[in-house]
């Protein structure tokens, strides 16, 4: 079995190593991921077993994010164990940076506690912004095409596309709950839910609290 060397040692002053492992189906096992995370020196490991990365609610990941404090490091076996889409992954890693939490992916050799690894935070922040720009452009292009075909657009929604993109950022990058985000934009939670589903349906937008 491959030996996973410990990440840069953590002390009470510099924080803890918190692991997260996930498999998509009940028939899969977490053994490989757990061995790697334990070998890397994780003090606590949170799990999602039989939970697809495509669904909004992942109790184990939610618990891991709740447990992390500034100075801690979130450790995963592979990047795809953490994010359910490229945008979701980029948002989560950007959120970690905002909360002064480090990130490590063992398989890809990403470790933001190192000088070179810190570049990862900036790359993923750029990916998150690029993803929202693409959604914004595609939405506007779709509306323009509909108008040219003579389709009736209907009454403008309560939340504009810009509002929804910003609300999505609030939930994913800032870790705000659905209730907090709805209050920020002066709408009900159900209105926020419908807006996120309308714009992010194909990305499985978060429809539960972060």
LOLUMRO-767944 format. One record per atom (N, C-alpha, C, O, CB): x, y, z. Coordinates in steps of 0.001 Angstrom, whole numbers, plus 500000, padded with zeros to 6 digits. Atoms other than C-alpha are relative to their C-alpha. Glycine has a CB too. Example, Ala and Ser with C-alpha at 12.3 -4.5 7.8 and 13.67 -1.06 7.14 Angstrom:
% LOLUMRO-767944
500890498810500000 512300495500507800 500900501200500000 501936501181500665 499008500027501246 499180498810499940 513670498940507140 499230501090500730 499739502198500899 500414500462498585 
This chain:
% LOLUMRO-767944
500844498798500000 500000500000500000 500881501255500000 501900501310500689 499044500004501234 499215498771500057 501275503446499193 499952500712501338 498889500833501946 499490500922498886 499944499235498751 502436505394502239 499795501477499690 500504502058498869 501356499774500738 500292498584500228 500974508871502361 500732500813501062 500372500753502238 498453500282500041 499223499234499010 503501511206504023 499147501079500648 498274501659500002 501236500638499343 500759498945499330 502139513607506613 500174501340499292 501232501638498739 500433500120501462 499928498637500506 501334517098505430 500816500801501009 501120500298502091 498561500623499780 499239499180499067 503265519941507042 499401499875501402 498205500104501582 500018501482499541 500527500253498656 502956519203510781 499169501169500522 499499502340500334 501142499714500962 500868498991499413 500165521008512553 500149499977501517 500339498918502115 498525499768499589 499935499868498543 500295522261516125 498754500746500448 498026501275499607 501309500748500460 501160499218499535 497621523847518337 500015501434499496 498969502069499361 499952500005501514 499932498617500467 498930527179517082 499675500109498513 499142501127498072 501382500578500273 500200499904501441 498721526344513375 498753499275499505 498396499407498334 501196499458499295 501250500610500402 495557524251513337 500056498496499831 501088497866500064 499553500603498749 500170501444500111 494313520733512646 499884499574498538 499613500390497657 498762499546500783 500246500603501299 494161518408509648 498649499295500073 498484498336500826 501151499006499596 501356500554500015 490492517627508924 499785499315498649 499886499961497607 498914501121500249 500176500741501236 489812514922506348 498542499895499585 497637499956500417 500585498629500141 501354500238500527 486787514418504096 500088498932498924 500926499009498026 499361501319499428 500029501105500960 485963511234502158 498570499792499525 497620499971500287 500567498693500629 501337500234500556 483050510406499841 500048498917498935 500982498845498136 499421501299499409 500249500912501117 481815507564497667 498557500193499564 497704500582500361 500281498503500397 501299499657500580 478805507824495377 498924498954500214 497740499291500231 500155500234498548 500996501056499867 477114504454495889 500268499172501247 501381499157501774 499994499103498757 499871500818498805 476470502119498796 500966498845499789 501576498363500744 498646499471500419 499136501128500280 478447499383497047 501480500325500025 502315499422500078 499655499438498692 498595499601499979 481668501403497056 500507500081501434 499727500223502376 500193501350499289 499385499956498667 484084501436499969 500883501238500142 501423501760499167 500829498720500259 499196498821499698 485898504297501638 501422499647500426 502212500538500738 499333500809501085 498732500437499413 488922502215502667 501217500723499437 502071501182500197 500165498529499793 498834499369500620 491394503676500156 500135501447500450 501223501894500813 499901499930498472 499960498598499591 490460507252500987 500349500140501481 501152500994501857 498656500671499714 499745499914498553 490457506637504750 501445499659500331 502056500296501190 499060499065500765 498591500334499773 493865504947504621 500898501179499635 501843501497500357 500401498754499184 499186498870500438 495272507905502687 499892501173500969 500893501808501301 499583500439498600 500211498867499088 493744510490505015 500638499740501358 501236500639501950 498501500279500172 499348500337498728 494907508668508138 501514500038499848 502220500513500738 499550498609500493 498565499978500239 498363508220506602 500564501404499905 501737501634500200 500315499251498750 499553498608500106 498517511974505978 499955500714501346 500397501858501458 499142500752498991 499993499410498664 497945512608509683 498746500737500411 498792501555501329 501114500914500102 501243499302499652 494314513774509782 499543499610501403 499507498426501740 498891499683498970 500482500264498652 493027514110513347 498521499615500015 498088498835500863 500226501216500877 501422500316500109 489347513962512305 499676499793498530 500230500467497662 499109501131500621 500405500276501383 487711512534509177 498478499936499938 497848499230500726 500636498666499478 501441499995500213 484163513206507970 499700499244498708 500481499290497757 499441501460499943 500301500890501117 482426510866505536 498608500234499434 497680500591500160 500137498560500435 501292500126500672 479608510767502985 500055498689499241 500831498545498296 499694501231499037 499984501330500606 478856507167502031 498707499805499219 497614499923499772 500172498886501082 501180500173500829 476517506498499126 499326501310499667 498113501355499463 499027499096500679 500529498670500306 476098510214498431 500647500505498725 501865500672498668 500248500991501173 499473499509501264 476467511453494871 500507501421500146 499940502222500889 498936499928498911 499493498630499999 478557514552494300 499077500956499296 499281502168499363 501349500054499362 500893499151500778 475702515836492126 498840500542500804 498122501420500324 499477499245498831 501144499520499236 473185516354494931 500412501153500892 501589501325501211 499391498871500835 499699498790499264 472906519505496956 500458499774501430 501369500457501898 498819500862500007 499719500176498587 473023518148500509 500967498846500225 500715497723499791 498709499765500772 499048501037499621 476045516236501790 500324500210501476 501162501046501812 501305500044499106 499849499781498549 475868515917505593 501447499947500469 501859500752501303 499199498971500759 498619500106499566 479472514810505962 500821501224499649 501602501709500467 500628498789499401 499276498799500416 480842517739503976 499535501209500796 500349502033501211 499812500253498498 500512498892499195 478555520164505793 500613499975501393 500989501017501930 498466499941500092 499430500121498654 479839518816509121 501489500348500001 501986500970500940 499792498574500543 498575499680500089 483460519080507977 500204501512499916 501063502066500602 500635499306498777 499876498549500143 483001522705506912 499653500701501306 500261501715501651 499094500512498868 500391499411498714 481289523458510231 501114499838501028 501302500703501883 498701499352500520 498964500287499011 484182521897512166 501285500791499767 502055501016500700 500310498529499995 498751499319500338 486947523788510358 500075501394500609 499094502138500612 500151500092498494 499729498667499480 488456526853511996 501173500607499248 501912499898498566 500289499955501518 498863499330500628 490936529439510739 501297499324500429 501509499067501614 500025501504500366 498738500661499725 494358527818510477 499972498504499791 501025497877499678 500412500284501381 500121501433500274 493004524292509939 500230499725498518 500260500650497706 498613499476500435 499844500423501386 493551522319506724 498976498927499677 498872497933500395 501430499483499738 500917501021500494 490842520418504819 500761499108499028 501376499595498080 498746500640499317 499228500951500804 492329517258503285 499045499028499304 498153498468499941 501025499225500885 500776500992500751 490784515098500541 500958499098499238 502108499463498991 498996500687499024 499193500940500767 492064512073498640 500173500486498566 501279500462498026 499361498606500016 499975499469501358 491150513537495225 499055501186499922 498107501294500699 499612498911498962 500836498813500167 489640516800494029 498538499648499757 497646500317500279 500518500840498854 501386500313500341 486535515085492655 499209499448501174 497993499288501074 499964499014498870 500727500406498793 485687513832496153 499360501198500674 498434501037501469 500937499286500980 500490498795499335 485033517431497190 498916500712499210 497855501001499764 501138500945500247 500929499174500767 483251519265494351 499080499201499128 499498498194498556 500745500962499161 500957500693500856 480116518192492499 499963500596498598 499295500053497718 498612500047500619 499819499398501319 480958520487489558 501244500877500102 501718501168501201 498722500834499540 498804499151499979 483919522627488541 499716501297500743 500544501759501529 500481500304498565 500338498746499328 482123525771489710 499843499782501502 500309500594502302 498711500596499411 500173500274498576 481135524180493022 501342499792500683 501571500304501779 499113498773500203 498671500230499450 484698522990493607 500759501315500154 501374501566501190 500786499035499109 499294498713499947 486116526425492780 499441500888501102 500192501571501798 499902500721498650 500623499192498945 483614528108495093 500410499521501389 500709500331502267 498476499960499868 499641500536498692 484396525778497987 501433500359500378 501698500756501512 499821498490500016 498602499699499703 488148526297497711 500197501502500215 501008501917501044 500909499500498864 499954498552499770 487639530062497400 499457500347501372 499977501232502051 499208500744498921 500562499785498658 485478529918500522 501024499666501074 501135500388502066 498732499150500201 498983500362499019 488276528132502396 501024501121500166 501421501452501283 500700498701499589 499021498914499902 490699530916501540 499425501181500763 500111501773501596 500452500446498605 500619498865499319 488256533582502711 499928499777501510 499959500732502286 498599500249499442 500101500319498583 487986531775506050 501347499604500594 501406499080501706 498997498884500209 498627500275499547 491795531354506356 500211498523500322 500908498170501273 500328500844501232 499860501450499865 491522527568505992 500825499487498820 500577499867497676 498597499292500059 499152500555501045 494165525648504042 499324498796499352 498340498274499875 501372499605500570 500591501110500729 493434522892501518 501093499096499458 502142499562499013 499107500509498860 499047500967500535 495213519703500487 499255498885499289 498315498313499842 500891499425501120 500497501163500733 494384517111497817 501189499070499784 502143499431499095 499326500412498624 498843500886499980 496678514102498206 500391499493498619 501571499501498268 499727498837500897 499685500593501299 496412512564494744 500617501016499046 501574500709498336 498748499406499378 499478498958500903 496993515842492875 501204500732500571 501811501557499888 498912501004499688 498841499346499403 499708516934495289 499787501471500292 500748502241500300 501174499848499107 500301498602499691 497960520210496129 500086500212501508 499453499489502277 498591500400499468 499857499685498574 498954521705499473 500200501502500136 501293502011499891 501196499212500648 499929498539499960 498171525375500038 500787500520501196 500980501729501327 498608500581500023 499133499532498917 500290525453503208 501415500252499498 502233500833500211 500024498983501147 498686499740500587 503314525528500886 499943501277499160 498867501736498776 500468498794499134 499958498748500760 504462528613499013 499391499830498616 498578500649498188 501438500500499877 500534500230501335 503712527148495591 498531499653500015 497785500042499116 500764498910499323 501394500424499919 500426525642496708 499023501137500171 497856501010499800 499833499051501118 500918498875499776 498981529017497660 499480500588498689 498444501252498663 500696501089500810 500464499542501302 498731529812493960 498664499351499640 497879499915498877 501048499694498922 501245500718500279 495897527259493874 498791500846500359 497808500867499618 499959498677500768 501125499164499579 493623529634495774 499662501032498930 498489501245498621 500318500702501330 500238498965501007 494052532331493138 499465499391498704 498614499982498039 501295500783499722 500485500664501211 493532529879490278 498529499649500134 497746499916499221 500820498736499711 501387500404499826 490287528535491701 499064501200500140 497907501130499724 499873499105501214 500817498785499946 489015532039492470 499719500490498587 498608500924498282 500704501108500829 500184499608501392 489573532848488795 499043499073499269 498233499524498459 501331500025499286 500906500969500618 487800529646487733 498558500283500400 497654500213499567 500390498565500396 501358499694499527 484782530554489883 499429501218499281 498270501215498866 500000500242501519 500465498792500681 484557534010488340 499748499721498524 498776500218497954 501023501136500157 500167500351501405 485010532584484836 498708499199499797 497986499411498823 501217499197499498 501219500791500105 482218530075485450 498756500858500054 497810500627499300 499952498972501094 501167499120499912 479795532803486474 499886500883498763 498780501181498310 500079500870501260 500033499211501229 480784534893483463 499380499202498858 498597499744498078 501413500459499619 500566500840501050 479943531970481165 498492499847500171 497740499925499199 500672498627500000 501437500133499747 476558531466482830 499284501296499644 498211501277499040 499734499629501476 500592498698500302 475850535186482550 499882500204498486 498829500612497996 500842501131500628 500011499821501452 476790535288478849 499006499066499320 498287499474498408 501392499772499433 500923500963500607 474834532132478009 498544500376500257 497685500190499396 500274498598500535 501368499591499666 471743533445479789 499570501173499130 498473501171498571 499891500374501492 500332498838500818 471849536783477989 499844499616498538 498966500134497847 501069501077500147 500094500454501389 472453535032474659 498683499255499767 498058499402498717 501199499091499645 501261500706500121 469462532785475288 498811500938499940 497879500721499166 499836499052501141 501083499011500018 467221535757476029 499978500750498666 498911501005498107 500157500997501172 499944499282501274 468439537576472918 499445499136498867 498679499612498028 501448500425499686 500481500897501042 467799534543470730 498485499828500074 497810499754499047 500689498643500112 501450500151499834 464309534158472190 499270501217499465 498222501087498833 499643499779501476 500639498780500499 463489537782471407 500022500032498473 499042500432497844 500700501252500571 499900499996501461 464720537400467829 499017499019499355 498569499232498228 501425499658499573 500975500957500515 462433534393467386 498573500472500228 497619499840499775 500203498642500648 501324499472499713 459543536509468606 499341499373501203 498141499550501415 499131499820498825 500566500622498808 459088534524471801 499712501057501058 500438502043501192 500952498925500558 500328499089498904 457410536265474690 500823499605501210 500795498454501645 498475499974500329 499128500264498858 459834536565477582 499209499916501296 499599499211502227 501066501079500112 500810500005498787 457120537200480145 500446501053500996 501358501837500732 500046498643500646 499703499007498964 457212539250483315 501399499751500569 501764498603500823 498932499952501132 498658500180499434 460730539871484651 499921499306501351 499046499636502152 500719501357500141 500019500686498704 461522537537487578 500388500946501124 501000501989500895 500943498794499984 499685499173498832 461860538929491090 501509500169500140 501994501268500408 499409499378501284 498546499960499924 465557538053491125 500586499997498584 500310499099497788 500542498799500824 499340499962501303 467606539098488108 501106498951499942 501465498357500959 500575501406499720 498898500943500135 470348536886486717 501200500433500840 501875499596501440 500404499864498533 498887499499499186 472921539106488412 499758499732501477 500679499360502204 500205501502499766 500340500285498601 471088538744491737 500241498532500330 500789498207501383 498534500370500284 499866501433499751 471049534959491410 501469499592500036 501872498799500887 499253499197498926 498572500297499992 474744534788490541 500650500447501304 501498499751501864 500687500672498815 499437499497498746 475546536908493569 499499499181501185 500256498923502120 499644501484500193 500544500837498935 473233534840495788 500727498659500054 501025498151501135 498492499782499796 499253501261500071 474988531673494609 501389500162500616 501877499270501310 500119499521498534 498690499735499415 478315533243495552 499902500126501511 500784499659502233 500606501269499404 500195499855498561 476946534146498990 499959498635500680 500579498427501723 498708500778500292 500158501320499399 476004530531499662 501293499212499927 501728498639500926 498879499231499315 498863500884500213 479057528821498198 501326500583500464 502133499866501055 500097499656498558 498704499429499644 481924531254498768 500014500604501400 501041500574502078 500388501053498995 500039499352498686 480771533050501915 499395499112501072 499426499453502255 499222501287499917 500543500929499020 479067530086503556 498726500463500666 498409500012501767 501005499739501031 501254499521499427 475791531931504147 498901498948499822 498918498178498861 499580501338499345 501116500920500132 472627529934504769 499009500536498978 499073501696498571 499314499776501359 501037499588500941 469676530006502401 499153501113500597 498786502061499903 499116498807499612 500826498979499343 467693532025504950 500716501344500035 500111502379499755 499638499562501428 499225498761499955 470467534597505372 500090500646498621 499981501864498484 501404499729500544 499867499476501360 470889534931501616 498685500570499503 498669501629498877 500485498908499051 501311499501500412 467155535312500979 499712501347500653 499190502254500004 498899498987500359 500214498732499296 466988538060503614 500842501110499387 500380502243499255 500330499850501492 499108499016500602 469948539833502028 499395500584498731 499536501778498470 501356499370499693 500558499556501271 468108540025498694 498511500341500099 497871500623499086 500210498933498952 501376499562499788 464698540779500214 498952499116499371 497913499601498924 499836501360499484 500966500932500575 462952537640498968 499794498841500970 500512498708501961 500478499480498608 500235501185499193 461520534464500445 500985498902499608 501605498957498546 498547499510499838 499114501113500310 463527531256500619 499526499238498767 500342498767497975 500099499057501192 500529500714501159 461217529656498063 500322500742498699 500610500118497677 498481499811500139 499643499211501185 461845532524495622 501477499819499669 501851499688498504 499682501497500223 498573500223500208 465577532115496115 500243498610499424 501051498450498509 500774500176501318 499846501369500481 465283528356495584 499658499910498508 500390499298497729 499105499042500815 500415500052501404 463405528833492304 500999500724499107 501285500275497997 498605500613499830 499028499250500794 465906531430491102 501273499207499771 501785499175498652 500330501315500679 498797500814500138 468903529183491774 499759498823499063 500613498486498243 500464499499501366 500321501138500866 467173526245490100 499876500447498548 500255499716497633 498697499321500460 500180499491501361 466335528407487077 501341500227499314 501500499910498135 499198501303500020 498730499632500624 469909529549486501 501047498907500108 501921498792499249 500530501262500620 498955500984499747 471918526668487916 499484498573499951 500139497665500462 500635500258501335 500607501328499998 469659523703487276 500944498913499524 501001497839500124 498776500002499145 499111501008500555 472236521869485172 501221499766500871 501921498766500716 500433500398498618 498852500153499116 474865522435487871 499593499496501368 500431499379502262 500734501309500135 500489500441498699 472673521187490715 500327501061501055 501073500806502001 500621498628500386 499703498892499092 472731524531492499 499608499632501421 498688498839501620 499269501281499559 500309500330498613 472720524401496310 498630500500500378 498381501705500371 501042500582500937 501363499633499600 469087524348497421 499786499733501465 498658499796501954 498966499239499178 500060500184498562 469879523600501028 501006500921500625 501818501530499928 500261498532500405 499051499136499328 471789525493503643 501420499517499742 501671498321499598 499713500055501503 498607500360500245 475530525612503086 500571499279501202 501739498891501192 500838501243499677 
